[in-house]
Every structure is written in structure tokens, then in C-alpha cells.
Amino acid sequence: MINGTAQESGVFQIASNTARRRIADLDATVDDDQFHKFVLQRTGDLFSIYFDDNPVAVFTEPGLPAGLLGLGAFNDRASFDDVCIQGHYSGEILLTASLPNVEAGLTDTVVIALKLSTELELGFAQMVVEFDSTVLKFIGVDSGADASGFSLITNADLPFEPIGSGVNDNVLVQLSGTSAISGQNQTVAILNFQAISMPDTATPLLFDKRPTHTSFSINSTDSVAYNSIEFENGSVKIKPKLGVLSGETRYLKIDSAAYGRPIAGATVTVHHYSGEASDTTDEVGRYHISQIVQGPIEIAINKTGEQRQAVTGVDAMYLLRHLAFLDMLTANQLLAGDVDQNGIVSGSDSLLLLRYLAFFSSSTGRCGEWFF
């Protein structure tokens, strides 16, 4: 019993026709009118109690017989939610279904071997695997090497939600055939995912253990008892793969397929999954950036200064000849020539460029700004 004060909180045994007996004290109180997590575990004569995942009592009670588990309130009001009773099967485990713990790099294809271990001769197996689709993108399922001769059915559009922690999606794998699956570590199916993000901790792979969703049969009539099945969940740890980005920054020549002289002193910044990194181009326009997490990246190039060396009367001549239909500018040259940023190259652009070359400080549009 948990009350508003620690003195009134404790573990009690209640039996018919006998006085209530205090078994242990509880170092826990509830005085905030909020829900809390309460767990009672029994292993033989040993009892452990946890309150909000913190141990608050451990005691032994020899010879406590089987009985009923009750919830209630004494001299107070109480609300209960998500009540769950779990028992441990002490009989023989006839079948073990397992998912591995693996590591993969970001953007890698993650191969998950679904394995069964049993001395039975299975003719049917249906398993629902739960995962986090923000980390793992489901690709498909292939038959395992030990399930040859079995028909494989996959359903990734199930009408029910996953119930495990840290997951938001599920996929059903069904195997049926006239032969038998039997033996240890039998690979019955291969699940394929793509690693699309990199959380700080391993992302879980869980079996949906509900008997209506996951079940096994020896033949068309004999199902494997649910309490004789053991499930071993798995996980995927996504690790970064580091790469290098290098290249050059150069001017475009008149022919957009050719390149002109290098651009020194430009800052090249790469935005990648874990942050950003940058380098400044050397005298021949080269940059080299290491320790980049492989995957989608964005590259930004910036430069200030040296505008007068970059924009000259030659540029004005190119622009004027284009407007007189003597030459045609390439697509990249049209972008550079649109200094008023209105989407077209016209006489107003040539006027702004000529004013910039004449050292006017206003009405020059975006002349002199570096554009990569």
C-alpha cells in the first residue's frame, strides 16, 4: 500500500479471517495526484518492489501460497491504469524465435536474419516484427536458406499497431509448406531495411508476441503452445561512415562545359548528418574536407572581397553583345548577368553593371556579389 506519507506506506498480507499483517515497509509516497509506475516482482520467496523504476523494497516471504492479486484503495481514492500481470513459464521451451543485434552504417542496407531453433518439425510459422520506421526503412523479405520449399507471404500494411516500446511500424512474415523446419538456428527469413537516420542508441527489433499475430504449427491441427515459445528480440546500432570531400572552385568560361581560372579564398562548407565542416580554397582553388558523415549533404560556397578582379569591362561587353543579339549567353552566364534578380537579362542589367564599373555606390543591383 502506498500512501501520502512513508510511515503509512507498506506491504501487507490480507487473508480470510485473519488480521492484516505488515510484511515490509515501502520507501515511497504518492502526494501529487499523478500516475506513477509500480512494479512487484516475485522469484520464489524473494519479492522486489519498484516505484517509478526505483527499488523501494526487497524482502523474502517463505511459503506464501498461490492466491489472488488485488488493487484497491484504503481510506482514500485511487486510480489504476495499464495493469499487466506477467508470469514466467517454468516448463520446457520447445521453440526459440530470435532476431540479431547488428551494426550498420548510415544509408546501408541492413540485413536481418530471422532464426528459429526447435526440435519440432514446423510446417507453419507466422511472425510479426516491429521496428522504428524513422530509423529503418523497410525494403522487403527474402526466404531464408533453411526454409527452402516454403511459401513466403509478407504483409507490411497490417491493420493493427505495434505495441513495443521504441517502435512505430510492423511487418508480418508467414512461411508454410509441406516440408519441415527443424534444428538449431534455422534461418527462415531475411528482412531487409535501409538505415535512414542515426539515433544515439540502438533501435529495437521486437517480436509482436500476441498469439493471434505470431504463431507456429507442427501441422494443420497442432499449434505450438504459446507458453513454450521463447522470443529473443534484437536491435540495430547505426554507426556513421566517414568520408572525404575534395574539389576545386573555378570560373566558368564562355563555354559552360569548360572552366576558367581558379577561385582562391572561397569558404566551402559542408552540412552533413552530424554537423558541418569547412575549408578555404587555396591558390589553385582546391579544397579538402575530411570526417564527413556519409549520406545526404548540402554544400555552400561563400567568398568576399576581390570583386574588382572578378568583374571587369569584359563582362559588360558580353552582356551588351547578348542584348544586341551578336552572341548568346549560356545558362550560367545568364544567371550571373541578371544582376537585378528579376529573372531576365535586359538593358537594366547592363546599366547596373556599367554603374558598378564606374564605382557608383548605389543603383548597382547585386553587382560584385559572389554567386556559386
C-alpha positions as CSV (number, residue, x, y, z in Angstrom):
1,M,0.0,0.0,0.0
2,I,1.4,3.4,-1.0
3,N,0.0,6.4,0.9
4,G,0.7,10.1,1.2
5,T,3.4,9.6,3.9
6,A,6.2,7.0,4.0
7,Q,5.0,5.9,7.5
8,E,1.7,4.7,6.1
9,S,3.2,3.0,3.0
10,G,3.9,-0.7,3.3
11,V,3.4,-4.3,2.1
12,F,0.5,-6.1,3.8
13,Q,-0.8,-9.7,3.6
14,I,-4.5,-10.0,3.7
15,A,-6.1,-13.4,4.4
16,S,-9.6,-14.5,5.3
17,N,-10.5,-14.5,8.9
18,T,-7.0,-13.1,10.0
19,A,-5.8,-9.7,10.8
20,R,-3.9,-7.7,8.2
21,R,-0.2,-8.4,8.6
22,R,2.5,-5.8,7.6
23,I,5.3,-7.6,5.7
24,A,7.6,-4.8,4.8
25,D,8.0,-1.0,4.7
26,L,7.9,0.9,1.5
27,D,10.1,4.0,0.9
28,A,7.5,5.6,-1.4
29,T,4.8,8.2,-1.3
30,V,2.1,9.5,-3.6
31,D,1.0,13.0,-2.8
32,D,1.0,14.8,-6.2
33,D,-2.3,13.4,-7.7
34,Q,-0.3,12.0,-10.7
35,F,0.1,8.5,-12.2
36,H,3.2,6.5,-11.1
37,K,4.7,3.2,-12.2
38,F,4.5,0.4,-9.6
39,V,6.1,-3.0,-10.2
40,L,6.0,-6.0,-7.9
41,Q,8.3,-8.9,-8.9
42,R,8.4,-12.4,-7.3
43,T,11.1,-15.0,-7.8
44,G,10.5,-17.9,-5.5
45,D,10.4,-16.4,-2.0
46,L,12.1,-13.2,-3.0
47,F,10.0,-10.1,-3.6
48,S,11.2,-6.9,-5.2
49,I,9.2,-3.7,-5.5
50,Y,9.9,-0.8,-7.8
51,F,8.3,2.7,-7.8
52,D,8.9,4.8,-10.9
53,D,11.7,2.3,-11.8
54,N,13.5,2.9,-8.4
55,P,13.8,0.0,-5.9
56,V,11.8,0.8,-2.8
57,A,11.6,-2.7,-1.1
58,V,13.2,-6.1,-1.2
59,F,12.1,-8.9,1.2
60,T,11.6,-12.6,1.5
61,E,8.3,-14.3,2.4
62,P,8.7,-18.0,2.7
63,G,5.8,-20.3,2.0
64,L,3.5,-17.7,0.6
65,P,0.8,-19.8,-1.3
66,A,-0.8,-19.0,-4.6
67,G,-3.6,-16.6,-4.4
68,L,-5.3,-13.5,-5.9
69,L,-3.7,-10.2,-6.8
70,G,-5.8,-7.2,-5.9
71,L,-5.8,-3.5,-6.4
72,G,-7.7,-1.0,-4.3
73,A,-7.6,2.0,-2.0
74,F,-7.9,2.1,1.8
75,N,-9.4,5.2,3.3
76,D,-8.5,7.2,0.2
77,R,-9.2,7.4,-3.5
78,A,-7.0,5.9,-6.2
79,S,-7.0,5.3,-10.0
80,F,-5.3,2.5,-11.8
81,D,-4.3,2.2,-15.5
82,D,-2.3,-0.2,-17.7
83,V,-2.4,-3.1,-15.2
84,C,-0.3,-6.0,-16.5
85,I,0.4,-9.4,-15.0
86,Q,3.2,-11.4,-16.4
87,G,4.2,-14.9,-15.4
88,H,7.3,-16.9,-16.2
89,Y,6.9,-20.3,-17.8
90,S,8.8,-22.9,-15.9
91,G,8.2,-25.8,-18.3
92,E,10.2,-26.9,-21.3
93,I,10.9,-24.3,-24.1
94,L,10.1,-26.1,-27.4
95,L,10.8,-23.2,-29.8
96,T,13.0,-20.1,-29.8
97,A,12.5,-17.3,-32.3
98,S,15.4,-14.8,-32.4
99,L,16.4,-11.5,-34.0
100,P,20.0,-10.5,-34.1
101,N,21.9,-7.5,-32.6
102,V,23.7,-5.9,-35.6
103,E,25.6,-2.8,-36.5
104,A,25.3,-0.9,-39.8
105,G,26.4,2.4,-41.4
106,L,24.0,5.2,-42.3
107,T,22.4,4.6,-45.7
108,D,23.5,0.9,-45.6
109,T,21.2,-2.0,-46.4
110,V,20.6,-3.7,-43.0
111,V,20.2,-7.5,-43.4
112,I,18.3,-9.1,-40.5
113,A,18.3,-12.9,-40.3
114,L,15.2,-14.2,-38.6
115,K,16.1,-17.6,-36.9
116,L,14.1,-20.4,-35.3
117,S,15.5,-23.1,-33.0
118,T,13.4,-26.2,-32.3
119,E,13.4,-29.9,-32.3
120,L,9.8,-29.9,-33.6
121,E,9.1,-30.2,-37.3
122,L,7.3,-27.0,-38.1
123,G,5.1,-26.7,-41.2
124,F,3.8,-23.2,-40.5
125,A,5.4,-20.1,-39.0
126,Q,3.9,-16.6,-38.7
127,M,5.9,-13.8,-37.1
128,V,5.2,-10.1,-36.7
129,V,8.4,-7.9,-36.3
130,E,8.1,-4.4,-35.0
131,F,10.6,-1.6,-35.8
132,D,11.1,2.2,-35.9
133,S,10.5,3.4,-39.5
134,T,12.1,6.7,-38.7
135,V,15.4,4.8,-38.4
136,L,14.9,1.7,-40.6
137,K,13.1,1.9,-44.0
138,F,11.6,-1.5,-44.8
139,I,12.7,-2.8,-48.2
140,G,11.4,-6.4,-48.3
141,V,11.8,-10.0,-47.1
142,D,13.6,-13.0,-48.7
143,S,13.3,-16.6,-47.9
144,G,16.0,-18.0,-45.6
145,A,18.4,-20.7,-46.6
146,D,16.7,-23.1,-44.1
147,A,13.2,-22.5,-45.4
148,S,13.6,-23.8,-49.0
149,G,10.4,-25.3,-50.3
150,F,8.3,-23.0,-48.1
151,S,5.9,-20.4,-49.5
152,L,6.7,-16.9,-48.2
153,I,4.0,-14.2,-47.6
154,T,4.9,-10.7,-46.5
155,N,2.4,-8.0,-45.3
156,A,3.8,-4.6,-44.5
157,D,0.4,-2.9,-44.4
158,L,-1.1,-4.5,-41.2
159,P,-4.4,-3.3,-39.7
160,F,-3.0,-3.2,-36.2
161,E,-0.4,-1.0,-34.5
162,P,2.8,-2.2,-32.9
163,I,2.8,-2.5,-29.1
164,G,6.5,-2.5,-28.3
165,S,8.5,0.4,-26.9
166,G,10.6,2.5,-29.3
167,V,8.8,1.2,-32.4
168,N,6.1,2.6,-34.7
169,D,5.7,0.1,-37.6
170,N,5.5,-3.6,-38.2
171,V,5.7,-6.3,-40.9
172,L,4.3,-9.8,-41.0
173,V,6.3,-12.8,-42.3
174,Q,4.4,-16.1,-43.0
175,L,6.0,-19.4,-44.0
176,S,4.0,-22.5,-45.0
177,G,4.9,-25.7,-46.7
178,T,4.8,-29.5,-46.9
179,S,8.4,-29.9,-45.7
180,A,9.6,-29.2,-42.2
181,I,11.7,-26.6,-40.4
182,S,13.7,-28.2,-37.6
183,G,17.0,-27.8,-35.9
184,Q,19.1,-25.1,-34.2
185,N,19.5,-21.5,-35.6
186,Q,17.5,-22.2,-38.7
187,T,17.5,-19.0,-40.9
188,V,13.9,-18.9,-42.1
189,A,13.7,-15.4,-43.5
190,I,15.9,-12.4,-44.3
191,L,14.4,-8.9,-43.5
192,N,16.0,-6.1,-45.5
193,F,16.0,-2.5,-44.3
194,Q,17.8,0.7,-45.2
195,A,19.3,2.8,-42.4
196,I,17.9,6.3,-42.9
197,S,18.8,8.0,-39.7
198,M,21.2,7.7,-36.8
199,P,19.8,7.8,-33.3
200,D,22.0,8.0,-30.2
201,T,21.1,4.5,-29.1
202,A,20.4,1.2,-30.9
203,T,17.0,0.9,-32.4
204,P,15.0,-2.1,-31.4
205,L,13.7,-5.1,-33.4
206,L,10.8,-6.7,-31.5
207,F,8.6,-9.6,-31.9
208,D,4.8,-9.0,-31.5
209,K,4.2,-11.8,-29.1
210,R,0.4,-11.8,-29.2
211,P,-0.7,-15.3,-30.1
212,T,-3.1,-14.0,-32.7
213,H,-0.3,-12.3,-34.6
214,T,2.7,-14.7,-34.1
215,S,2.2,-18.4,-34.0
216,F,3.7,-21.7,-35.1
217,S,2.2,-25.1,-36.1
218,I,3.6,-28.6,-36.5
219,N,0.8,-29.4,-38.9
220,S,-2.6,-28.2,-39.8
221,T,-4.1,-29.0,-36.4
222,D,-1.3,-28.9,-33.8
223,S,-0.1,-25.5,-32.8
224,V,3.0,-24.9,-30.6
225,A,1.8,-23.9,-27.1
226,Y,2.4,-20.2,-26.6
227,N,4.0,-20.6,-23.2
228,S,6.6,-23.0,-24.7
229,I,7.9,-20.3,-27.1
230,E,10.8,-18.1,-26.2
231,F,11.4,-14.8,-28.0
232,E,14.8,-13.1,-28.3
233,N,14.5,-9.5,-29.6
234,G,17.2,-7.8,-31.5
235,S,18.5,-4.3,-32.3
236,V,20.4,-2.3,-34.9
237,K,23.1,0.2,-34.0
238,I,23.6,2.8,-36.7
239,K,27.2,4.0,-36.9
240,P,28.5,6.8,-39.0
241,K,30.6,6.2,-42.1
242,L,33.1,8.9,-42.6
243,G,34.2,10.2,-46.0
244,V,36.2,12.9,-47.6
245,L,35.0,15.7,-50.0
246,S,37.5,17.4,-52.2
247,G,37.3,19.5,-55.4
248,E,38.1,22.9,-57.0
249,T,36.3,26.2,-57.4
250,R,36.8,27.8,-60.8
251,Y,35.2,30.5,-63.0
252,L,33.1,29.3,-65.9
253,K,34.3,30.2,-69.4
254,I,32.1,31.3,-72.2
255,D,31.5,27.6,-73.0
256,S,29.7,26.4,-69.9
257,A,31.3,23.0,-70.2
258,A,34.8,24.5,-69.8
259,Y,36.3,26.1,-66.7
260,G,38.5,29.1,-66.3
261,R,41.0,30.3,-63.7
262,P,40.7,29.1,-60.1
263,I,39.0,31.0,-57.3
264,A,41.1,31.2,-54.2
265,G,40.0,32.3,-50.7
266,A,36.4,30.9,-51.0
267,T,34.9,29.1,-48.0
268,V,33.4,25.7,-48.8
269,T,31.0,24.5,-46.1
270,V,29.5,21.0,-46.0
271,H,26.4,20.4,-43.9
272,H,26.2,16.7,-43.1
273,Y,24.3,14.5,-40.7
274,S,26.4,15.2,-37.6
275,G,27.0,18.9,-38.2
276,E,29.2,20.9,-40.6
277,A,32.8,21.2,-41.7
278,S,34.5,23.7,-43.9
279,D,37.7,24.5,-45.7
280,T,39.1,27.6,-47.6
281,T,40.2,27.1,-51.2
282,D,44.0,27.5,-51.8
283,E,45.7,29.5,-54.6
284,V,44.6,26.9,-57.2
285,G,41.0,26.8,-56.0
286,R,41.3,23.4,-54.2
287,Y,39.6,22.4,-51.0
288,H,39.7,19.2,-48.9
289,I,37.2,18.3,-46.1
290,S,37.5,15.1,-44.1
291,Q,35.5,13.5,-41.3
292,I,32.2,13.9,-43.2
293,V,29.4,11.5,-42.3
294,Q,28.4,9.8,-45.5
295,G,24.8,10.4,-46.5
296,P,22.8,13.4,-47.8
297,I,24.9,16.6,-47.7
298,E,24.5,20.2,-48.6
299,I,27.4,22.3,-49.9
300,A,27.5,26.1,-49.6
301,I,30.3,28.3,-51.0
302,N,30.9,31.9,-50.0
303,K,33.5,34.5,-50.8
304,T,34.1,38.1,-50.0
305,G,36.5,40.6,-51.5
306,E,38.3,40.7,-54.8
307,Q,35.2,41.8,-56.7
308,R,37.0,44.2,-58.9
309,Q,39.3,41.5,-60.1
310,A,36.3,39.3,-60.9
311,V,34.0,41.8,-62.6
312,T,35.6,43.7,-65.5
313,G,34.7,45.5,-68.7
314,V,34.8,42.2,-70.5
315,D,31.7,41.1,-68.6
316,A,29.9,44.3,-69.7
317,M,30.9,43.5,-73.3
318,Y,29.5,40.0,-73.1
319,L,26.2,41.4,-71.7
320,L,25.9,44.1,-74.4
321,R,26.7,41.8,-77.2
322,H,24.0,39.4,-75.9
323,L,21.4,42.2,-75.8
324,A,22.4,43.2,-79.4
325,F,21.9,39.5,-80.5
326,L,25.5,39.2,-81.5
327,D,26.3,36.5,-79.0
328,M,24.2,34.2,-76.8
329,L,25.0,33.8,-73.2
330,T,25.0,30.4,-71.6
331,A,22.5,29.5,-68.9
332,N,25.1,30.1,-66.2
333,Q,26.2,33.4,-67.7
334,L,22.5,34.5,-67.8
335,L,22.3,33.8,-64.1
336,A,25.4,35.9,-63.5
337,G,24.2,38.7,-65.8
338,D,20.8,39.0,-64.1
339,V,22.1,41.5,-61.5
340,D,18.7,43.0,-60.7
341,Q,17.4,39.4,-59.9
342,N,14.2,39.8,-61.9
343,G,14.6,36.5,-63.8
344,I,15.6,38.0,-67.2
345,V,18.6,39.8,-68.6
346,S,17.8,43.2,-70.1
347,G,19.2,46.6,-70.6
348,S,18.6,47.5,-66.9
349,D,21.2,44.8,-66.0
350,S,23.8,46.3,-68.4
351,L,23.1,49.8,-66.9
352,L,23.6,48.5,-63.3
353,L,26.8,46.7,-64.4
354,L,28.2,49.8,-66.1
355,R,27.5,51.9,-62.9
356,Y,29.3,49.3,-60.8
357,L,32.4,49.5,-63.1
358,A,32.3,53.3,-62.8
359,F,32.5,53.0,-59.0
360,F,29.0,54.2,-58.2
361,S,28.0,53.2,-54.7
362,S,24.2,52.9,-55.4
363,S,21.9,51.6,-58.1
364,T,24.3,48.8,-59.0
365,G,22.0,45.9,-58.2
366,R,23.8,42.8,-56.9
367,C,26.9,43.5,-59.0
368,G,30.1,42.4,-57.2
369,E,28.4,39.7,-55.1
370,W,29.9,36.3,-55.5
371,F,27.5,33.7,-56.8
372,F,28.3,30.0,-56.8
